[in-house]
Amino acid sequence: MERLAANPLLDQVSAWLFPGKPVEEFRNMLLSVKTNRELQELVMYPVTMSIIEKTTNGLTWEGESCIQADRGTLYISNHRDIMLDATFQQLILHNLKIPTSEISFGSNLMESPILLDMGKSNKMYKVFRKSENMRQLVKNSRHLSDYMRDRISGGISLWIAQHDGRSKDGNDITDPGLLKMLSLGGGPDIVKTLSALNITPVAVSYEIEPCDILKVTESWKKKNQGFYIKSPGEDLVSIVTGITQYKGRVHITICPPITEEELTPYSSLSPSLLLKKAASLIDKRIYNGYRLFGTNYAAYDLLNGKALYKEYYTPDDLKILTQREMLLKERNESVLDSMTRMLRSIYANPVKNKIKYGS
């Protein structure tokens, strides 16, 4: 807390979050914190409420009955924003007077001292990103799996994204590799190993996709160059952009847990196929829980040149999309057309997935 309070960025952060209030109030607030809980109640709660007030048109949620507060839970969420997906869910748990969860924190984000301090003190646990050393990768995966199963068996809840990194194209897909990692060291019965984690899918929906323009730029370069190399500090830029960008309405659905009864029919399958079936169950929960906004329906129609869902969106929704498209800084007409389709796809794919895989 002393390092965070002394950070030179604090003045700028405080001025944005709490305009008109002396930075010393924010600094003293940090210095008064002694525990994780105090940090979340005294600092993160007002910070999150300020973000909601400044950059959204309200946060709503549903699915309170799906939360099993009496046992450890593994929340597996779709991932659209580096920080806010989990942050908004913690706010919901706090408002429901349910203990907040620990949150996965990519090792790539730990290069920034301020993010490292804030993350560790805010109940975040490290998830190692891919390593060129396969032996080390397996060791890290087993260590993480053991940690997560130990915490959940002890009644502590955890949050983790369904895939390594944010969705860049609006497709929320659970990586079977994540479930494979979770099953490491849990014994030969994968069904019982996964069931013991009380996996509860979470769907986070944004009316205006955080970092949509940055995501399109990255996706286009990766598609046309075959690779994409992040520049130094790019993750921090994405974090700041995601927090400060206007997001419209935000909705979170806590979906029904994945039960042992649902997984049992797959017990005779090969491990790889069983994990794919389990991942598909999580996907379907998220697709059904996703709140589709007018921007989603409008983008779907624009992308397909039809008016299938015109009753679900307004001229204002079309205006929002037009304004987002105008932020694509590209003079080459063919490149701009490609980027525009990518941008619309980010908003349209949740509609497509709900139609194809939802119930």
N, C-alpha and C positions, 0 to 999 in steps of 0.2 A: 504493500500500500504506500509505503514511503517513496518507492521508485515511481509508482504511477502518479503520485501527487506532485513529484518533482519534474515530471516529464514536460518538456517545453511545448508539447502539443496541447497540454491541458487547457490553456487559455482559449485556444481556438475551438476546441471541443465544447467547452463550457459555454462559450458565447453562442454557439449554434444550438445546443440543447436547451439552455436556460437563459435566453436573452434578457438583459436587464438585471440579472442577478450577479453579484460580485463573484469572481472566480474563486475567491477565498472560501465561499460557502461550499463549493464543490470540493475544493481541496481538503477542507476540514472534514467533510463528509467521508472522503476516502480515508483520511487518517484516523477516523473514529472506528473503522471497521476492524474487527478482531476474528471473525469467523466467515465461512462461506455463506452461511445463512444471512448474516448481517449484511454482507456485500449485496446479496440478491434483494433483500428487503429495503435497505437504506439507499443503495445506489442503482442497481439494475432495474428495480421497479419504476422509479421516476424517470430513468433514462428511456426505458422501453415505452412508457406512456407518452413521453415527449416525442419519440420517433413516430408513434401511431398518430398523434395529433398533427404533426408537421407533414407527414408524408403519405398518409392513407386517408381514405374516406370511411374508416371504421374497421375494426376487427371483430368478426363474429365466429362462433364455433358451435359444434354439435357433437353428440356422441359421448356425453358424460357418463351414460350408463355402461359404456364399454370399458371404462377405466376400472381396473381391479386394484383399488388402493391398498388392499390388505396383503399384497404380494409383490415381489419384484417383477417388473415388466420390461420387456425390450421393445421400445417404440421404434419401428422401422418406417422412416418417412421418405416421401419423394423429396427431391432436393433441388430447389430453384435459387436460393440465396445462401451465400456462405454462412452468414451469421443469423439472419432473421428467422429462417424456418424453425430452428430449435428455440430461439429466443421467444418467439410468439407463443410456442407451446408451453414454455416454462411459465409465462405470464398466466396462461389459462389454468395450469395446475395450481399456481399460487392463488389465483382468484377462487378456485374450488377448495382451497385449504388442503391440498394434497401435496406431499413432499415433491419438490422438483427433482428431475432426473439428472444424472451425469450425462455429459454430451461429448460425442466423438469430436476429435480435433485433429485434423490432418497434420502430419509432421512437416509438410511443406509450409504451413502457416507459422511454424515456430521459429522462423528466421528473424522475425521482428520481435525485439525485446518487449515492447509494449503489449503486443498480442500474446506473447508467451506468459507474461505476468497476469494479464486479464483472464486469459484462458484457464490457467492452472488454478487461480483463486476462485474461478467461477464454476468449479466442479467439472472441468473438461478433462478427458483422458485421451492419450495419444494413440492415433491410428497411423502406423507407418505406411507410407506410400510405396509403390512398387520399387523393388530393388533389383539391380543387375545380378546380385549374388543370390541364387536360388536357395542355397542353404540358409542364408540369413533371413530371407523372406519367409521361409517355412518356420524358422525359429520365432520370428516376430509374430507371425500369424497364430502360432500355438500359444505364445505368451498372452496375446490379446484375447484369444478364445477362453483361455483359463481364467483370465481376469474377469471377463464379462460374465461367465457362468458362476464364478465365485460371488460376484456382487449381487447377481439376480437371486441366487439361492439364499443369500443373506437378506433379502427383502429390499435391496436397493434397485431402483429403476434406472435404465439407460436409454439414451437416444442415439440412433445411428442412421445415416443416410442409406437408401436402398442401393446406391451405386457409388463407385469411386468418382467423386467430383460431381458438380452440378449438371443437371440436364441442360444441354445447350440447344435442343431442338423441340422442347415441349413433350418429348416422349419419356414417360416415367416408367422405367424398366428396372426391376430388381435383378441384381447380378447374382446368379447361382453361386458364384465364387464367394460371395459374402456368406451365404448359408453354409457352404463347405467349410469356411473358416470357423463359423460358429459351432460346427459339429466336431471339430478337432478335439480329441481327448475326451469326448463325451461317451465313449463306448461304441459298440458295434450297431446298436439300435438307433439309427438316425432319427426315426420318428419320435422316439421317447426323448432323445437329446434335444431336438428342436422344440418339442412340446413343453419341455421343462423351462424353456426361456420365456414362456407366455408372450409370444410375438404378437404385438398389436400394431397393425399398419396405421399410418397417419397420412392424410391427404392435405397438402397445403396448396391453396389456390390464390393467385394474384390476378386482379383485374388488368393490371399493367405489369408485365413481366420484369422483375428486377434485372438490370444489366442487359436488357434485350439487344441493344445496339452492339455492346461489347461481345455478346455471344455470337451474333451474326458475323461480325468481323472475324472472330476466331474460327468459326465453322467454315466460312468461305475460304480462308487461307488454308485450312487443313484439307479441305476438299480439293482445292486447285493446286496446292503446292505439295500435297501428300504428307505434310507435317506442320506442326505449329510449335514454336519455341517461345515460352513466356519470357518477357523482358523483366529485368530486376524490379521488384516492387509492384508487379502487376496484380498479384493477389490482394495487396493492400488497396490498390485502386479499385478493384472489384468490390471489396468490403465497403469502402467509403461510398462508392456509387450505389451499391445495393441499399445502403442505409439511407442515403440522402435523396435518392430518386423517388419521385411521386409514384405510388403503387396502386392508387385507387382503392377499391374494396379488397379486403383480405379475409379469407375464410379458412378455418381449419376443421377437419372432420376426424375425430377419433373413431376408427373403424373397429368392427368386431374382431376379437383375437382369433388367431389361427389355432384351431383345436386339434387334439390328438385324433379325434374321430374323423376329422377331415383328411388328415395325413395318412391314417392307417391303410386306406385302400391302395396307397402307393408303396407299401412296405416291401412288396415282392419285386419291385423294380430295381434296376441297377442303381447304385448310389448317385451317379450323375443324372440319371433321368428322374429319380426321386426329388433331387434338389431343384431341377427345372420345374417340376410340377408344383413344388412348394413355393418357388418364386412366382409362378403364374397365379397362385392363390393370392399372394400379397398384392400383385399387380391389379387383379380384378377388384380387390377391396379398395385400392387407391383410386382406380378409374370410377368406381361407383360413388366413392366419397368426394370426388373432385367437384367443386362448385363451378359450373360453367357460367361465365358472364357473357354479356352482349358482345364484348370484344372477341371472345372465342368463336361464337356463332358467325359474326360478321367476317372474321378472317377465313373461316371455313368456306363461306359462300364466295368471297373474293378469290380465294385460291382455286376454286373449282369452277368459277364463272357461272354460278347458278344462284338461285334465290330460295334454296330449300328451307332455310331457317329465318327468313326475313321477319317473322312475327316475334323472334326472340332478341332482336337488336333494334337500335334506334339510330337516327342520324348522328347523335352524339357519339355513339360507339364507333361509327365509321369515321367520325372526325378524330377520335383518339388514335385510331390506326393510321390515318393520314398524317397526323402530327408525328407519330413515331417514325413513319417511313421518311419523312422530311429530314430526320436526323442522320440518315445514311449519307455520309459525305463521299460520294463517288460520282465522278463525271462521265466515266465510260458507261454508255447506255446498256450494253449487254451485261456488264458486271452489276450495275445498279438493279437491273431486272432480276438477276439471280439472287442478289441480296434481299430484294423485296420479297421474293417468294420464300426465302429462308425465314425472314421476319414473320411473314404471315403464317408459316408453318408452325412456329413456336406457339402461336395462339390457337391454331386450328387443330393441332395434333391431339389435344385433350378431347375434343369433340369426336375425332375419328376413333380414338381408343375406347371411348365410352360406347360408341355405336357398335364397334366390332367385338369388344371383350366384356363390356358391362352387362348387367342384368336388367 
